[in-house]
Amino acid sequence: MSRTAAEIATQPACWRRAAEAAAGFGGLPAPGERVAVTGCGTSWFMAIAYAALREAAGQGETDAFASSEFPPARPYDRVVAITRSGTTTEVLRLLGALRGRVPTLALTADPATPVKAAADTVAVLDWADEESVVQTRFATTALAFLRAGLGDVEGVKPVGAAAVDAELAVTEPLPEAVVGAEQWTFLGRGWTYGLALEAGLKMREAAGAWTEAYPAMEYRHGPISITGPGRVAWVFGGLPEGLAADVARVGGTLHAHATADPMADLVRAQRLAVALAEAKGYDPDRPRNLTRSVILSS
């Protein structure tokens, strides 16, 4: 078993621990604060998911930005940065620019890195750190931590219930039609759009697969043209009315777990990425052209 596959399997336990940690952590955004969430790559997609969740919970305006595209002049009450390594250049530069102007919180797996000094408050999720270059359990654990801090959100399961769904997601066989496809389009609405983006990235990183990701209601406005026999439309969360019929009409395969927590369904996409990588003879622990952290020289 690859390290990536082994780390994927630990996510239910990581999420439960994250929920416990969030309950005793005092640095999370307070209801009513205007918040921005930031990160790079996978962390940015988790930021997108959390921002939508926080607004859905009625806790305040929440934006998400890639760290390299953050608008530094825009006023916020708090900025949350997600960085597994604690060394990503764009995140550190942003935190430095915000120092003394806006309270900042960083979520990281490694406190012995520059982020500890760069952020005002640091949440250390070191039990979710990874050996693999490809992020899986740290990203979802960071989201579980932030999600648990929101309390009850209408229409969204508690983190503990998500962990139960994830226990099934790490063990049940993946559908043959999904494994054997040539192309995958991931779709989501609200907070699950961030998960769709992350699923597509995971497939590209680990397996070099042809994937795309869109808001589910935008799928009909062009992206459906790529779907057909041997191609999958994978929906995170609730299935928009009529979408199943649209996918069937063009001959595509629909994958949807409407009753499962969407984070658990992301676990399935992570497993698919590893399975495809191994089938191609790739090493999912060491994906092509990638490193654990992007550190710029200038």
BELHU-V553752 format. One record per residue. N is the residue number from 1. RES is the residue in three letters. PSI is psi in degrees with one decimal (* if undefined). Layout:
BEGIN
n->{N:N}
res->{RES:RES}
psi->{PSI:PSI}
END
This chain:
BEGIN
n->{1:2:3:4:5:6:7:8:9:10:11:12:13:14:15:16:17:18:19:20:21:22:23:24:25:26:27:28:29:30:31:32:33:34:35:36:37:38:39:40:41:42:43:44:45:46:47:48:49:50:51:52:53:54:55:56:57:58:59:60:61:62:63:64:65:66:67:68:69:70:71:72:73:74:75:76:77:78:79:80:81:82:83:84:85:86:87:88:89:90:91:92:93:94:95:96:97:98:99:100:101:102:103:104:105:106:107:108:109:110:111:112:113:114:115:116:117:118:119:120:121:122:123:124:125:126:127:128:129:130:131:132:133:134:135:136:137:138:139:140:141:142:143:144:145:146:147:148:149:150:151:152:153:154:155:156:157:158:159:160:161:162:163:164:165:166:167:168:169:170:171:172:173:174:175:176:177:178:179:180:181:182:183:184:185:186:187:188:189:190:191:192:193:194:195:196:197:198:199:200:201:202:203:204:205:206:207:208:209:210:211:212:213:214:215:216:217:218:219:220:221:222:223:224:225:226:227:228:229:230:231:232:233:234:235:236:237:238:239:240:241:242:243:244:245:246:247:248:249:250:251:252:253:254:255:256:257:258:259:260:261:262:263:264:265:266:267:268:269:270:271:272:273:274:275:276:277:278:279:280:281:282:283:284:285:286:287:288:289:290:291:292:293:294:295:296:297:298}
res->{MET:SER:ARG:THR:ALA:ALA:GLU:ILE:ALA:THR:GLN:PRO:ALA:CYS:TRP:ARG:ARG:ALA:ALA:GLU:ALA:ALA:ALA:GLY:PHE:GLY:GLY:LEU:PRO:ALA:PRO:GLY:GLU:ARG:VAL:ALA:VAL:THR:GLY:CYS:GLY:THR:SER:TRP:PHE:MET:ALA:ILE:ALA:TYR:ALA:ALA:LEU:ARG:GLU:ALA:ALA:GLY:GLN:GLY:GLU:THR:ASP:ALA:PHE:ALA:SER:SER:GLU:PHE:PRO:PRO:ALA:ARG:PRO:TYR:ASP:ARG:VAL:VAL:ALA:ILE:THR:ARG:SER:GLY:THR:THR:THR:GLU:VAL:LEU:ARG:LEU:LEU:GLY:ALA:LEU:ARG:GLY:ARG:VAL:PRO:THR:LEU:ALA:LEU:THR:ALA:ASP:PRO:ALA:THR:PRO:VAL:LYS:ALA:ALA:ALA:ASP:THR:VAL:ALA:VAL:LEU:ASP:TRP:ALA:ASP:GLU:GLU:SER:VAL:VAL:GLN:THR:ARG:PHE:ALA:THR:THR:ALA:LEU:ALA:PHE:LEU:ARG:ALA:GLY:LEU:GLY:ASP:VAL:GLU:GLY:VAL:LYS:PRO:VAL:GLY:ALA:ALA:ALA:VAL:ASP:ALA:GLU:LEU:ALA:VAL:THR:GLU:PRO:LEU:PRO:GLU:ALA:VAL:VAL:GLY:ALA:GLU:GLN:TRP:THR:PHE:LEU:GLY:ARG:GLY:TRP:THR:TYR:GLY:LEU:ALA:LEU:GLU:ALA:GLY:LEU:LYS:MET:ARG:GLU:ALA:ALA:GLY:ALA:TRP:THR:GLU:ALA:TYR:PRO:ALA:MET:GLU:TYR:ARG:HIS:GLY:PRO:ILE:SER:ILE:THR:GLY:PRO:GLY:ARG:VAL:ALA:TRP:VAL:PHE:GLY:GLY:LEU:PRO:GLU:GLY:LEU:ALA:ALA:ASP:VAL:ALA:ARG:VAL:GLY:GLY:THR:LEU:HIS:ALA:HIS:ALA:THR:ALA:ASP:PRO:MET:ALA:ASP:LEU:VAL:ARG:ALA:GLN:ARG:LEU:ALA:VAL:ALA:LEU:ALA:GLU:ALA:LYS:GLY:TYR:ASP:PRO:ASP:ARG:PRO:ARG:ASN:LEU:THR:ARG:SER:VAL:ILE:LEU:SER:SER}
psi->{135.1:160.0:-37.9:-46.0:-40.9:-39.8:-36.6:-40.9:-18.2:0.1:-39.8:-44.1:-38.8:-40.7:-40.0:-42.1:-36.5:-41.2:-40.2:-41.7:-39.3:-33.8:-27.5:14.3:131.9:2.0:9.6:155.8:138.8:150.0:135.7:-17.9:146.5:118.8:145.0:142.5:139.5:161.5:-176.8:142.0:-127.7:-41.7:-35.6:-41.2:-35.3:-34.9:-42.1:-43.8:-45.8:-41.0:-45.1:-38.8:-43.8:-41.6:-38.6:-29.6:-3.4:25.9:0.5:161.0:130.7:122.5:159.6:136.0:144.8:139.4:-33.8:-14.3:14.0:132.6:97.6:-20.1:-9.6:134.2:131.8:153.6:-24.3:145.6:131.3:125.3:135.8:122.4:106.0:-49.1:-28.3:10.5:0.5:124.3:-48.5:-37.0:-46.0:-39.4:-41.7:-46.2:-37.8:-40.3:-27.9:-11.2:127.6:-7.2:-40.2:132.7:135.9:145.1:131.1:135.4:126.1:162.0:-13.0:102.6:-15.6:47.2:170.0:-22.3:-26.1:-37.3:-20.4:-32.8:153.2:-39.0:141.8:130.0:117.3:115.8:55.6:-21.4:-14.6:9.0:163.3:149.9:-30.8:146.4:-41.3:125.8:133.3:-73.8:-31.0:-43.5:-49.5:-31.6:-39.3:-43.4:-40.0:-39.8:-50.0:-39.8:-43.5:-33.4:-15.3:-16.7:-148.5:129.5:125.3:128.9:2.9:132.1:153.1:157.0:-37.3:-39.9:-35.4:-37.9:-36.2:-45.3:-36.2:-30.2:-35.3:-39.5:-26.7:-6.9:-33.9:147.5:145.3:142.7:137.2:-38.0:-30.0:-42.4:-37.5:6.1:164.8:-14.4:146.2:131.2:121.4:135.4:145.8:164.6:143.6:-129.8:-22.2:-10.5:-39.1:-36.8:-37.9:-43.2:-42.9:-39.2:-44.1:-42.9:-42.2:-40.3:-38.5:-43.8:-53.6:-38.9:-2.4:32.7:155.8:103.6:155.3:162.7:139.2:158.5:138.7:-38.5:-14.7:-11.7:-37.5:-18.5:48.2:-54.2:-26.4:-19.0:-20.8:-15.3:144.4:-168.2:134.6:9.7:146.1:137.0:114.5:118.0:127.0:126.7:-156.0:146.2:118.4:144.8:131.2:-10.6:-39.2:-42.2:-36.6:-43.5:-41.5:-37.4:-36.0:2.7:12.3:172.3:126.2:130.4:120.4:131.7:75.1:-28.0:-14.3:149.2:136.0:-31.1:-34.6:-36.0:-30.5:-33.7:-39.8:-41.9:-37.3:-44.9:-39.1:-41.9:-42.5:-43.7:-42.0:-40.5:-47.1:-36.3:-28.7:-2.4:15.2:158.9:107.1:-20.2:-23.8:75.5:154.9:138.8:12.8:152.6:167.2:-37.0:143.4:111.8:113.1:147.5:-18.8:*}
END
